[in-house]
Amino acid sequence: MSDKVLVCGSVAFDTIAVFEGHFKDHILADSIQSLSVSFFVPSLRKEYGGCAGNIAYNLRLLGGNPLPVGTVGSDASDYVVYMQQLGIDTSLVRVLPDMYTPQCFITTDLDNNQIASFHPGAMLKSAENDISGQEAAWGIVAPDSKDGMFAHATRMHEAGIPFVFDLGQAMPLFAGEDILRMLKMASILC
């Protein structure tokens, strides 16, 4: 039996900025209907992220054998090389040259409040990243496009691969009947 863990989900860039003030001093409740704000952010960093990327990274640090399944744009070549240098098999990270890698832009204030924007980019095509025929001891279906999450769950279920369904930030995408459908296939729910 394989010791691989299929880790299906987003592989993304996180751009994190720190606003050295308080949003509450600039976002006024009585003017919320015409919100237009700009924040000076002298601190900025870009991190490798995404649910599949983060899980694969940490699983590898624990000595596991993750196989991330995700879709990225041609702008992710450094991220793919980084995973390879960590000993992570990237053969199921599909590069779509005409799209951007998913990206989250996060601005945090001194009270640790956050304003975030997410661009799904290549993630919108994740269902097309076919894992049929893969062998694995376990799988994880983490936040991704809804179609991708269902496609990967269905393929693992049909292959007899037990998997963890990690709804996470994708919760708003799922109605009650969607969750019930996923629970009929998943071995574990997070």
C-alpha positions as CSV (number, residue, x, y, z in Angstrom):
1,M,0.0,0.0,0.0
2,S,1.1,3.5,-0.8
3,D,2.2,5.9,2.0
4,K,1.2,8.9,-0.1
5,V,-1.4,11.4,1.1
6,L,-3.2,13.2,-1.7
7,V,-3.6,16.8,-0.6
8,C,-6.3,18.4,-2.8
9,G,-6.8,22.2,-2.4
10,S,-5.6,25.6,-3.2
11,V,-1.9,26.4,-3.9
12,A,-1.7,30.1,-3.5
13,F,0.3,33.2,-2.7
14,D,-0.5,35.2,0.4
15,T,0.5,38.9,0.3
16,I,0.3,40.2,3.8
17,A,0.5,43.9,4.7
18,V,0.4,45.6,8.1
19,F,-1.4,48.8,8.6
20,E,0.2,50.6,11.6
21,G,-3.1,52.1,12.7
22,H,-6.7,51.0,13.5
23,F,-9.3,50.3,10.8
24,K,-12.0,51.6,13.3
25,D,-10.5,55.1,13.0
26,H,-11.0,55.1,9.3
27,I,-14.1,53.1,8.6
28,L,-17.0,55.1,10.1
29,A,-20.3,53.2,10.6
30,D,-22.4,56.2,9.5
31,S,-20.4,56.4,6.2
32,I,-20.3,52.7,5.4
33,Q,-22.6,53.1,2.4
34,S,-19.9,55.0,0.5
35,L,-16.8,53.2,1.7
36,S,-13.6,54.3,0.0
37,V,-10.4,53.9,2.1
38,S,-6.7,53.6,1.5
39,F,-4.2,52.4,4.1
40,F,-0.5,53.1,4.1
41,V,1.2,49.8,4.7
42,P,5.0,50.1,5.2
43,S,5.3,46.4,6.0
44,L,4.6,43.9,3.3
45,R,5.6,40.2,2.6
46,K,4.6,37.5,0.1
47,E,4.3,34.0,1.4
48,Y,3.7,30.6,-0.1
49,G,0.3,29.5,1.0
50,G,-3.0,28.0,0.0
51,C,-4.6,25.1,1.8
52,A,-2.9,22.2,-0.2
53,G,0.4,24.1,-0.1
54,N,0.3,24.6,3.7
55,I,-0.9,21.1,4.5
56,A,1.7,19.5,2.2
57,Y,4.5,21.6,3.7
58,N,3.6,20.7,7.3
59,L,2.9,17.1,6.5
60,R,6.4,16.9,4.9
61,L,8.0,18.5,8.0
62,L,6.4,15.7,10.1
63,G,8.0,13.1,7.8
64,G,4.9,12.4,5.7
65,N,4.7,11.8,2.0
66,P,2.3,14.5,0.7
67,L,1.2,14.7,-2.9
68,P,-0.4,18.2,-3.4
69,V,-3.1,18.4,-6.0
70,G,-3.7,21.9,-7.2
71,T,-3.7,24.3,-10.1
72,V,-1.5,27.3,-10.4
73,G,-0.5,29.9,-13.0
74,S,2.9,30.3,-14.8
75,D,3.7,32.8,-12.0
76,A,4.2,30.0,-9.5
77,S,7.4,28.5,-10.8
78,D,9.3,29.6,-7.7
79,Y,6.7,28.0,-5.5
80,V,6.8,24.7,-7.4
81,V,10.7,24.7,-7.1
82,Y,10.4,25.5,-3.4
83,M,8.2,22.5,-2.8
84,Q,10.5,20.2,-4.8
85,Q,13.5,21.4,-2.8
86,L,11.6,20.3,0.3
87,G,11.2,16.8,-1.2
88,I,7.5,17.3,-2.1
89,D,6.3,15.6,-5.2
90,T,4.7,18.3,-7.4
91,S,3.6,16.0,-10.3
92,L,0.0,16.8,-9.6
93,V,0.4,20.5,-9.4
94,R,-0.9,21.6,-12.8
95,V,0.4,24.8,-14.3
96,L,-2.1,26.8,-16.4
97,P,0.0,29.3,-18.4
98,D,-2.9,31.6,-19.2
99,M,-4.0,32.2,-15.6
100,Y,-2.6,33.6,-12.4
101,T,-1.9,31.5,-9.3
102,P,-4.6,32.0,-6.7
103,Q,-3.7,34.9,-4.4
104,C,-4.9,36.3,-1.1
105,F,-4.2,39.9,-0.3
106,I,-4.5,40.5,3.5
107,T,-4.1,43.8,5.4
108,T,-4.0,43.6,9.1
109,D,-4.3,46.5,11.6
110,L,-2.8,46.9,15.1
111,D,-5.9,45.3,16.6
112,N,-5.3,42.2,14.5
113,N,-8.4,43.0,12.4
114,Q,-8.1,41.9,8.8
115,I,-9.4,43.0,5.4
116,A,-8.8,40.3,2.7
117,S,-9.4,39.9,-1.0
118,F,-9.0,36.6,-2.7
119,H,-8.4,36.0,-6.4
120,P,-9.1,32.3,-7.3
121,G,-7.2,32.3,-10.6
122,A,-6.2,28.9,-11.8
123,M,-8.1,27.3,-8.9
124,L,-11.2,27.8,-10.9
125,K,-10.0,24.9,-13.1
126,S,-9.1,22.5,-10.3
127,A,-11.8,20.0,-11.1
128,E,-9.9,19.3,-14.4
129,N,-6.9,18.1,-12.4
130,D,-7.8,14.4,-12.6
131,I,-6.4,12.2,-9.9
132,S,-8.0,9.0,-11.3
133,G,-5.6,6.1,-11.0
134,Q,-3.7,7.5,-8.1
135,E,-2.9,5.3,-5.1
136,A,-2.8,6.8,-1.7
137,A,-3.1,5.7,1.9
138,W,-5.3,8.8,2.6
139,G,-6.5,11.9,1.0
140,I,-7.5,15.4,2.1
141,V,-10.1,17.6,0.4
142,A,-9.3,21.1,1.5
143,P,-10.7,24.5,0.4
144,D,-10.5,24.9,-3.4
145,S,-13.1,25.6,-6.0
146,K,-16.4,23.8,-5.1
147,D,-16.3,21.9,-8.4
148,G,-12.8,20.8,-7.6
149,M,-13.6,19.7,-4.1
150,F,-16.5,17.5,-5.3
151,A,-14.4,16.1,-8.2
152,H,-11.5,15.1,-6.0
153,A,-13.9,13.7,-3.3
154,T,-15.8,11.7,-5.8
155,R,-12.6,10.3,-7.5
156,M,-11.1,9.3,-4.1
157,H,-14.4,7.7,-2.9
158,E,-14.6,5.7,-6.1
159,A,-11.0,4.6,-5.8
160,G,-11.6,3.5,-2.1
161,I,-9.2,6.1,-0.7
162,P,-10.4,7.3,2.7
163,F,-10.2,11.1,3.0
164,V,-10.6,14.0,5.3
165,F,-13.1,16.7,4.2
166,D,-11.8,20.1,5.5
167,L,-14.5,22.6,4.7
168,G,-12.5,25.6,6.1
169,Q,-12.8,28.9,4.2
170,A,-15.0,27.1,1.5
171,M,-17.9,26.9,3.9
172,P,-19.9,29.7,2.2
173,L,-19.8,27.7,-1.0
174,F,-21.7,24.8,0.4
175,A,-25.4,24.5,1.1
176,G,-26.7,21.9,3.6
177,E,-27.4,19.3,0.9
178,D,-23.8,19.8,-0.5
179,I,-22.4,19.0,3.0
180,L,-24.6,15.9,3.4
181,R,-23.5,14.7,-0.1
182,M,-19.8,15.2,0.9
183,L,-20.3,13.5,4.2
184,K,-21.5,10.3,2.5
185,M,-18.1,10.0,0.8
186,A,-15.7,11.4,3.5
187,S,-14.2,9.4,6.3
188,I,-13.4,12.4,8.5
189,L,-14.9,15.9,8.7
190,C,-13.0,19.0,9.9
